[in-house]
């Protein structure tokens, strides 16, 4: 029988290395997301394992300054990029990882960098890594999952939804967008900006932007009648586009929902370094031009899936039975109970406070209706006229 002081066999963690400057001090960029995942899955993981999971954070279980020092690096976003997918670690840095995860049977992670996943695999700790799936236009956002342990991956494969199932969601959203316009677009190629610290921008040990893809962008621009640039909703800058050498007369700034643009009949294709929208474009029948390294390699049909290709977990992530199946290859788990939780629409969107443009053509309309209903002079007879105007 395990004592109450025994270390948890399941540890929830993530990117323990990514920094940000806050109030003049360096802090973790990802502790908040790791805590979010821990709180979300704590009950289900505890029921599956028969004991409470633990949580490893920057400064709470993991010595991030010690890790950087052992690597001969100062803490910073450039150092993070260099270490993100490093092929090896100094002995001292590996010791920091070992101390933090000692005794763990498995780690459940949120966007853990490859260098830490590889280090844990070397230390015999399987990782099940979760990220927000790149398809974000459905009834809710959901998880993309991978595992360093082939048997854990095989168990999760039973919950995988093939991406072709998402086409109908795109049809519904495209029909919704058709009611919103605009009727004409100033260009037929959409170029997307990204947030400058995005993990998908790390390539060759550094962070890239659109200027790094200037020759390819110029060729694409020449092959289209016009280029629309849509900044990332959380980073309004040009993301290096103005240094790419595309003539200004060919550039147009796009506003509004990216999904309204994807649904537009005049749009021919989408270009970006590594935006998840590239992976959404195919569901709207648009060509996608990846100018950098895509952050996801999604599994298609189950027979084609293998570790390294993320699985689409649309449902089940709050069910203990999913975690019983996923963890059974590496630890003792409790008996299945058959319980299935069906979250309401937008459950994870609301939990993360992040809608990625989806709200602009969906939930914002409900807010407008409610505001209109509360305005002076509102009456039920106004509803048909309002609908017709839209």
N, C-alpha and C positions, 0 to 999 in steps of 0.2 A: 504493500500500500504506500502511495506517494505521500510524503509529508506536506503540510501546508506551505512550507518554506521552499519546496522544490521549484526549480525554474520552470516556467511554462514551456510546454512542448511545441506550442504554436506561437509564433511571434509575427505581429503585423508591423510592416515597415515600408520603406520606399526609397526615394532619392535622399540619402543622408548627406549628400555632398553639395547640393546646389545652394548657393548663397544669394542673399540680396542685402542691399544697404537700407537700413531703416533707422531713422533718428540718428544718423551718423555712425551707426554700429552695424557690423556684419551679423546677420541672423540667417536662420534657415528659410529657404523659399518654400519648402515642402512639408514642414512639420504640420501645418494646418491640414493639408490634404491627407497626411498619414493618420492624423487624429480622426479626421472625417471617416476614412475607411475603417478604422478600428471601431468607432462607435456604430457604424452601419452594420458590420459583420460580427460584432462581439457576441451577441446572443447565439447566432447560428453556428459560429465556430465553437462556442462553449458547449452547445448541445451535441455537436458532432463528436467532439473529443472527450466529453465528460468532465472537462475542467476549463477554467477560464483561460483565454489567450493573454499574451502579454503584448506590449507595444515598445518598439525601439525607435527613438527619435534622436535627432541632433541635440546633444546636451543632456539627453535622458536615456542613457544606455549605450550611446555611441559617442566616442571621442572624436568629433570631426576635426577640431584643431590638431589633435595628435595625428590623425590620418594624413592630413595635408603636410604636416611637418615631416612625417616619415617618408613622404614622397618627394621631399625637397621643394615643396610648392607653398606659396602664400595663398590664403583663401581669397578667391575672386572668381568672377565669371569666366575669365580666360583660362584660369587654372582648372576650373570645373570642366570646361570644354576639352582641355588636353587629357584629363583623367577619365572622361566619360566612358570611353570604350577602349581604355588601355589594355594591351595584351598581357601585361604582367604587373605585379606590385612588389615593392620592396618588402623584406621580411617584417619590418616594423609595422607597415600599413596592414599587411595580412593579419598580424597579431591583433590589431585594433578590431578588425572584423570578427576574428575568432572569439575574442572576449565578449563582444556584444551579442553573439548568437550561440554561445556555448550551451550545449545540451538541447538545442532545438531540434525537433523532428521535421519541421517545415517552417518556411517563412511565406506569409501572404503579403505581397508587396503592391504598392501603387507606383507605377512607372519607375521601378528600380533601374539604375543605369547598368549597362552590360558589365562594367568592371566589377560591380558588387555582386551581380548575379553569378558571374564566372568564379569570383572568389568563394562564394558560398557553395557552389557546386564542387569546387576543389576541396572544401572543408567537409563535404558530405551532408550539407543542408539543402534539400530540394527547395526550389522557389516556385511559387505560383504567382505570376506577375499579372496584374490587372491594369488596364488603361481605359479611358473613355473611348469607346469605339468611334471610328471616324464617320460612320453614318449617323447623322444627328437630326434627321428630318422626320423620324417616325413618331409614334405615340409617346415615346420617351427616349432619352438617351440610355445607353446600356454599356456593357463591358466587352472589351476584347481581352482574351486570356491566353496565356502561354505558360509553359512549365519546363524547367530544366530536367525534370524527371519524366521519362517516357511513359511510365505507367500512370502517373498522375495526369499527364496529358491525355492518355487514352481514355481515362475515366471521364474527364471533362468533355471529350469528344461526343459523348452521348447526349450532351446538352447543347451542342452546336446547331445553329440555324444557318443554312446556306445563304450567302448574300443575295442570290436571285430572288429570295423571298421579299427583299426590300423594294423591289421594283413597284409594287402596288402602292406602297407608301409614297413614292415619288410621284406616281400618277395623281394621287389625291392632292398632294401639295401643289403640283403643277396646275391642276384645275382651279385650286384656290387662288394661286398667283395670277391666273388668267383674268380674274375679276379686278385686278389692281393696276394693270398697266406697268410701264408705259407702252404705248402702241408701237413706238419705234426706238431703236437703240442707235447710239452714235458710232458703234463699232461692233464687230462680231467676234472679237477675242477678248476674254476677260482675264486680266492679270491680277493676282491676289497678293496683298501684303500679309505679313505675319508679325507676331510679337518677337522682338529681337532676342529674347532669352529662350525661345522655344527649343526643346531638346532635339527636335527633328532637324534643326539647322546645324547641328554639330556634324562636321564632316572633315576628316583629316586633322582632327584635334583642334579645330577652331570653328567659330560661328560664322556662317555665310549669310549674304543677302543677295538681292536680285542683280546687283552690279557684278557679282561673280559669274553670272550666267549671261552676260551682255551679248556675246556673239549669237547664242541661241535665241535670245529675245529679239534681236534685230532681224534674224531670219524669219521668225514667227510673225513679227509686225509687218514685214514686207509681203507676207503671204495672206494677209487679212486686210479688209477695207478700213479698219480702225481698231484701236486698242483702248479698252476701258480698264482703268485701274481702280480696284476696290480696296482701300486700306483695311487693315484688321480693325474690328470694332473696339479693341482695347489698345490700339497703337495707331494713331492717326498719321504717322509719318509716311514718307514715300518708300521706305524700305529698300533704298538703293536704286530704285527705278530710274531716277533722274540722272544717275551716273551710267546708265546702260547705253546711252547714245541713241535712243529712239527719238526722231524728230518731234518736237512739241506739238506740231500741227496734227500729228497722228494720235496724240494722247487725249483721253477724256477721263475725267474723274467720275466714277460711278458711286451712287449713294443707294441707301435702302437695303432691303434684304438680299443676301446673296442667292437665296432660293428663288426669289422672283426673277433674278437674272438667269439662273440655271434653267428655269422653266420657259424662258422666252424663246419663241420659234426662231428668231433671228440670230441667236447666239450659236456660234459654230463650235467653240472650244474654250477651254480654261487652261491657263498656264500659271505655275507657281513653283517655288523651290520644293516645298514639301508639305503644303497645306493639305489637311484632311479633305478639303473640298474636291481635290483631284480624285479622290476615291469615291466621292459622292456623285461626281459628274456623270459617270457611266449609267447610273440609274435614271438620269434625265436624258439619256441619249446624246450626250456631248462628248467630244474628244477631250482627252486630258494630256497635257504636256508637262511631265515632271522634269524640272530643271536641276533637281538635286536628289538626295536620298529620301525616299518615302519612309515615314516612320512606322508603317505597318506592312506586313506581308500576310494578308488575310487568307485563311483557308477557304476554299470553295466548297466542293462536295466532300463528304466525310472520307471517302476513299482516297482523296488526295491530300489529306491533312497529315502533318508531321510537326514535331517540335520545331519552333522557329517560325511557324505560320500561325498567327493568332486566330483563336476560335471566337465565334460570335455568341456571347451569352446574353440573349435577350431577356430571358426569365430565369428564375431559380436561384439567383445569387443571394436571396434572403432565406432560402430553405436549407435547413440543416442537412437534408438528404443529399443535396448537391455536394456539400463539403464532406459528408461521410464518404461519398464515392471518391472524391478527389484525394482525400487524405488516407483512405484505407490502404493504399500500396506502401505507405511509409510509417504507419502507426496504427495502434488499436483504436477503433471508433465504436460508437454506440450503435444500437440497432436502428434501422430505418423506421420512420414513423408515418410516412406517406403524406405529411402535412405540406400543403402548397400555399404560398402567400401570393396573392395577385395584387400588386401595387396599383394605385390609381394612376391615371394619365399624368405625365409630367412629374412623377414622383422624384426621380433623380435630378431632373432639371431644377426643381424647386429646392431640393436638398443641397445642391451645389450653388444655387443662385446664379445659374449660368445657362443662357438660352441660345447662344451662338447664332443670333439672327432669326431663329425660328419664331420668336415672339412677334417679330415685325409684321408677319402676315397671318398670325394665328391668335394668340392670347391678347395681343394689344387691341384687336378688334373688339373683344369682349369688354375690355376696359373702356373703349370709346363708347360702346353701347350703354354701359352703366353710367358713364359721365353724362351722356346725352339724356338718359332717362331722368337723371337728377336735376337737369337744367330746368329753369322756369319755362312753362308753356308746353312741357312734354305731355303727350297723350298717346294712348294706344293707337289712335288713328294715324299717328306720324310714322309708325313702324314701316308700313308698306312703302311710303314715299322715300324713307331713308334707305331702305333696301334697294329701291330702284336707282337711286342716285349712285350707289356703290357699284 
